[in-house]
Amino acid sequence: MTSLSRSPIIVWFRKDLRLRDNLALATAVESARPVVPVYILEPASTGTGPLGAAQAWWLHHSLLSLIASLGNIGSGLILRSGPAEAVLASLISETKANAVHWNRRYDPAGVAIDTTLKEALTTSGLTVRSFSGQLLHEPTRLRTGGGTPYRVYTPFWKALEASGEPPEPVPAPTSLGAPTNWPGSENIEDWKLLPTHPNWAAEFADVWQPGEAGGQERLASFIENGIGGYRHGRDFPARSNTSKLSPHLSLGEISPADVWHAMRGLGASVSAEDVIHFRKELAWRDFSYHLLFHFPELATKNWNPRFDAFSWSGSQDLFKRWTTGRTGYPIVDAGMRELWRYGTMHNRVRMIVASFLVKDLLIDWREGERWFRDTLVDADPASNAASWQWVAGSGADAAPFFRIFNPITQGEKFDPDGDYVRQHVPELASLDARYIHKPFEAPQAALSAAGVRLGETYPLPIVDHRKARSMAMAAYQSLD
C-alpha cells in the first residue's frame, strides 16, 4: 500500500454529531485509512455555529457525547476554533491528510463557505467529498412540473412521498483507524458555551439528554409512548404525543432517514394515519430548507413583499412582557415560561404565542424569530424562519393573516383542564378550570379561593384581544 493511500482523511463534523448514518464518516472508514475527526467552532459572524445561547448549551454537551462515542471505538475528536479554511489548512499540514469529507449543509452561510472551501482545497490537490444525510431530500432535487422550486407545502409533500423511501441508515462504525500522530485539540471549556452567572439553563438537563444516545433513546420512547394517537394528541401540550426529536435533528445527532425508517412496521396499535402525519412533520423541516435554499433571506425579509409596508408597533415594553411570560393570557405565558425554563415549547403553543406577538401586539415577526433563535435548544435557521413567516402570513404557503388565534379559546380547546398552564404558571395552579384561561373573567370568590390577585400575583391582560384583533385587521387591510 502506498504512503498516499495511507494518508489520513479528515472528517469534518458540523451539524451531524453522530456516528450512525453518517455518510462522510462511513465512507472514510470504508477506505481503511486513518481518520481524523474534527469539529470547528467557526466565528460567530459566519452564522454557521449554534444559533443562540440555548443551542450553545446543547452543543457543549453534544460534543462531549461525541467525544465519548469516538473514544469508545479507539478514536477522538479534535476541537479547533477559527475560520474553517485556516483551521483545515493547519490540520492538513499537521496530519499530511490528502482528503476531507463532510456532510452537506444547506443554510446560506454554510453553502457559501463550503463552496469556496471545496474549490480551494481541490485546487490545492486534495480530494474533497461531500455527502447528503441532513435532510430527506436535496433542496435542488425536487422541482415543480414547471421546473421551479416549490412554494406550497402539499405539492412538495406529494413529490417527496412519490420520490421513494430515503436510503436505509448506515450503521455506526465499530472502529476507526487512528493517525500516527494526533494533532492538538482545544479545550471545550475554553469555548465558554455554557451560561454561568446566572445559569439560566440550570433545568435544561431535567428534560434533555444531548447527544446521539439521547436522540436514539428519545426516538425509542416516542415510538413506545407517543406515536400512537399522534395525529390528534400532538396538539395538546399536556400530553406526551410529540417526539421532542427536533433538537437532536437540529444538530444532527440523529438523521431524518433514521427517524423515517423507525416508523415502519409498528403494529396494529399505531395507525398509518399517525405515521403519515408524523412523517409530514419531518417533511415540513425539509420544505423549510427548500424555501431557505431558494430564498436565502428567509429570516430577514418577507417572502411576500406585500408585507414590507405593514405597520408594526415596535413596542419594547410589550415585547418584554411577551418574552417574560407576563401578558395576562395564561396559555401565552405558559409557553414563554416553558421556553425560558427548558429551552423548548410545544408546537401548538408556539403558533399561539407567535400569533399573539404578531397580531395582538403588532410586533414584527422578525423580533420573535430572533428571540426563538436565542432561546430554543432546537433553533433551526430554516424551520424557525419559515414557521414565523407562516404565522405572520408573509411566507410561502402561509396561513392567511386573518387567521388570528384567540389565546382564550385556543387554551380552552387544547388545554381544557389547564394542566399545561398549571405546570408553567404556578400562581394560577389552584384556579378553577373554568377560569384557568381567562382569570380576568373569574368572579372574585374564585380568585380569592385560588390565592390569585390580578395585577399583583398575576398580571391583567396587556391588550384586549378583541380590540387588538380589529387593529391587526385594519393594519392588514391598509396594505390593499
TAGI-V236379 format. One record per residue. N is the residue number from 1. PHI is phi in whole degrees, 0 to 359 (NA if undefined). PSI is psi in whole degrees, 0 to 359 (* if undefined). OMEGA is omega in whole degrees, 0 to 359 (NA if undefined). Layout:
BEGIN
n phi psi omega
N PHI PSI OMEGA
N PHI PSI OMEGA
END
This chain:
BEGIN
n phi psi omega
1 NA 131 182
2 288 159 178
3 297 329 179
4 295 319 182
5 286 346 176
6 262 2 178
7 296 143 182
8 294 157 170
9 251 127 173
10 275 124 175
11 253 113 184
12 267 108 176
13 280 139 176
14 231 253 175
15 262 56 181
16 210 53 191
17 277 66 183
18 209 162 174
19 260 323 181
20 284 143 178
21 51 47 178
22 241 98 188
23 293 325 178
24 299 317 179
25 288 313 184
26 299 320 181
27 291 324 176
28 295 319 180
29 297 320 181
30 300 335 182
31 287 346 182
32 64 21 179
33 259 161 176
34 301 145 181
35 239 133 176
36 246 97 178
37 284 138 181
38 219 144 169
39 239 131 181
40 248 122 172
41 274 97 183
42 285 158 180
43 307 142 181
44 303 330 182
45 296 340 180
46 283 338 181
47 73 20 184
48 255 353 182
49 267 209 176
50 299 142 186
51 281 343 181
52 195 185 185
53 294 322 181
54 293 317 180
55 288 334 174
56 296 320 175
57 303 313 181
58 297 316 182
59 302 317 179
60 306 309 183
61 287 328 178
62 294 320 178
63 294 320 176
64 299 321 179
65 295 317 180
66 294 320 177
67 302 316 180
68 294 318 180
69 297 317 178
70 293 323 177
71 298 325 180
72 292 342 179
73 246 25 173
74 80 23 183
75 231 198 179
76 199 178 179
77 233 121 177
78 276 125 177
79 257 125 176
80 223 152 177
81 236 149 180
82 132 179 177
83 300 137 186
84 302 319 183
85 298 317 181
86 291 319 181
87 296 314 181
88 294 322 178
89 300 318 179
90 294 315 181
91 295 321 179
92 298 319 179
93 294 319 183
94 288 325 187
95 257 348 186
96 62 27 176
97 295 146 177
98 238 14 179
99 209 147 177
100 229 131 176
101 244 143 170
102 207 161 173
103 265 137 188
104 296 147 171
105 243 159 192
106 234 2 175
107 284 151 186
108 305 316 181
109 296 316 181
110 295 319 179
111 298 316 181
112 298 314 180
113 296 314 183
114 294 322 180
115 297 312 179
116 295 317 183
117 293 318 181
118 298 319 179
119 296 317 182
120 294 316 181
121 292 320 179
122 296 318 178
123 298 329 179
124 280 0 176
125 97 6 179
126 272 155 173
127 269 123 180
128 241 123 180
129 236 131 177
130 242 151 188
131 226 159 175
132 270 175 177
133 141 350 180
134 272 344 179
135 227 168 175
136 285 337 181
137 217 162 173
138 275 133 183
139 301 339 180
140 275 350 190
141 274 314 184
142 277 127 179
143 224 156 175
144 289 172 177
145 301 333 179
146 273 3 178
147 84 10 181
148 257 162 176
149 295 154 178
150 287 143 177
151 242 349 183
152 236 135 188
153 294 313 187
154 303 312 176
155 297 326 177
156 297 314 179
157 300 316 181
158 297 321 179
159 292 319 179
160 295 316 181
161 296 322 181
162 286 344 183
163 282 355 177
164 99 170 181
165 293 146 173
166 294 159 180
167 303 150 176
168 298 139 178
169 299 141 177
170 271 142 183
171 291 160 176
172 290 144 177
173 293 152 178
174 263 348 176
175 201 156 177
176 228 134 175
177 292 134 183
178 263 147 175
179 291 161 179
180 299 317 178
181 232 125 178
182 282 130 174
183 290 159 180
184 292 155 181
185 233 145 175
186 284 163 179
187 270 125 183
188 299 331 180
189 296 331 180
190 288 345 180
191 282 343 175
192 54 51 178
193 278 343 184
194 264 144 175
195 288 150 180
196 236 292 184
197 239 101 357
198 275 163 175
199 271 82 183
200 289 351 179
201 262 17 187
202 303 329 183
203 260 1 180
204 302 317 184
205 293 347 177
206 291 335 183
207 238 349 186
208 235 145 171
209 232 89 180
210 298 152 178
211 116 165 183
212 298 317 179
213 298 320 178
214 297 321 178
215 295 317 179
216 293 322 178
217 293 322 178
218 296 318 179
219 297 314 180
220 298 320 179
221 295 320 180
222 295 319 179
223 297 322 182
224 283 322 190
225 240 347 190
226 239 328 187
227 291 327 175
228 295 119 183
229 82 15 185
230 300 318 187
231 306 316 182
232 265 323 185
233 290 336 185
234 296 342 182
235 274 354 185
236 253 109 189
237 294 340 180
238 275 354 180
239 264 171 183
240 252 38 184
241 265 7 174
242 260 153 188
243 282 332 186
244 57 30 179
245 269 350 189
246 302 319 178
247 293 329 178
248 290 324 177
249 288 324 184
250 298 322 178
251 256 13 172
252 67 29 176
253 286 344 174
254 215 145 182
255 268 151 178
256 297 329 177
257 295 322 178
258 298 317 179
259 294 316 180
260 304 309 184
261 289 336 178
262 292 344 182
263 275 1 182
264 274 146 172
265 58 45 183
266 273 355 176
267 93 179 187
268 291 340 183
269 287 346 180
270 241 122 182
271 280 154 176
272 300 329 180
273 298 318 179
274 296 316 181
275 295 316 181
276 298 317 181
277 293 325 176
278 292 317 179
279 297 329 176
280 295 328 176
281 292 321 174
282 299 319 181
283 291 330 176
284 299 322 176
285 299 316 177
286 297 317 180
287 299 321 179
288 298 318 177
289 291 327 175
290 300 316 178
291 294 313 182
292 297 320 181
293 297 321 183
294 267 349 177
295 222 78 189
296 301 342 182
297 263 27 184
298 302 327 183
299 275 349 186
300 236 343 182
301 231 145 176
302 297 130 174
303 299 317 177
304 263 106 185
305 297 348 176
306 303 329 183
307 281 357 179
308 298 334 182
309 267 5 183
310 296 141 183
311 266 100 179
312 271 152 181
313 278 321 180
314 68 22 182
315 290 113 180
316 288 331 178
317 293 314 179
318 294 322 179
319 298 317 180
320 295 321 178
321 297 324 178
322 293 311 184
323 296 330 183
324 265 2 179
325 67 47 180
326 229 47 183
327 270 343 185
328 88 0 174
329 249 108 191
330 304 320 182
331 292 325 176
332 292 313 182
333 295 323 178
334 298 317 180
335 296 315 183
336 291 328 178
337 284 323 174
338 300 318 180
339 301 312 183
340 291 324 185
341 282 321 187
342 238 358 180
343 73 22 181
344 209 170 175
345 202 140 178
346 302 143 187
347 298 318 178
348 299 320 181
349 290 328 176
350 302 318 180
351 294 321 181
352 294 312 183
353 290 329 178
354 291 316 178
355 299 320 181
356 297 316 181
357 296 313 187
358 284 318 192
359 253 335 174
360 269 320 182
361 262 351 180
362 54 43 177
363 256 135 184
364 310 132 181
365 303 333 181
366 294 331 175
367 295 317 178
368 292 321 179
369 299 317 179
370 294 321 180
371 296 316 179
372 295 321 178
373 303 320 186
374 277 334 189
375 251 348 181
376 269 132 173
377 289 338 178
378 260 25 180
379 309 131 185
380 219 128 186
381 296 333 181
382 270 303 184
383 298 320 181
384 297 310 182
385 292 315 182
386 297 321 182
387 290 320 177
388 296 318 178
389 293 328 178
390 298 312 180
391 295 319 183
392 289 345 180
393 86 1 185
394 261 356 187
395 263 185 176
396 287 136 179
397 51 39 185
398 283 158 170
399 294 140 179
400 301 145 184
401 304 325 184
402 287 358 172
403 278 89 185
404 252 115 182
405 293 132 172
406 273 115 186
407 295 338 178
408 283 306 183
409 292 328 176
410 296 318 177
411 296 314 182
412 296 327 182
413 281 317 188
414 255 352 174
415 222 60 192
416 300 328 180
417 266 356 179
418 77 16 184
419 297 320 181
420 292 315 179
421 297 316 181
422 300 325 182
423 293 321 189
424 253 347 176
425 235 75 189
426 298 338 180
427 292 347 177
428 253 7 189
429 302 330 184
430 263 4 182
431 283 141 178
432 304 140 182
433 303 333 180
434 297 335 185
435 241 2 187
436 300 331 180
437 260 0 177
438 211 62 183
439 300 335 180
440 290 351 176
441 254 358 182
442 286 143 175
443 294 156 184
444 301 326 181
445 296 319 180
446 292 322 178
447 294 315 181
448 297 318 180
449 297 329 181
450 268 359 180
451 72 29 182
452 257 127 175
453 240 103 183
454 299 136 183
455 87 351 178
456 237 290 180
457 279 335 177
458 214 136 187
459 288 153 168
460 287 158 180
461 303 136 181
462 281 343 172
463 216 157 172
464 272 119 187
465 301 319 182
466 296 316 179
467 292 321 180
468 296 321 179
469 297 317 180
470 297 320 179
471 294 321 179
472 295 317 180
473 294 323 178
474 296 319 179
475 296 320 180
476 293 314 182
477 294 337 178
478 290 347 178
479 286 338 182
480 292 * NA
END
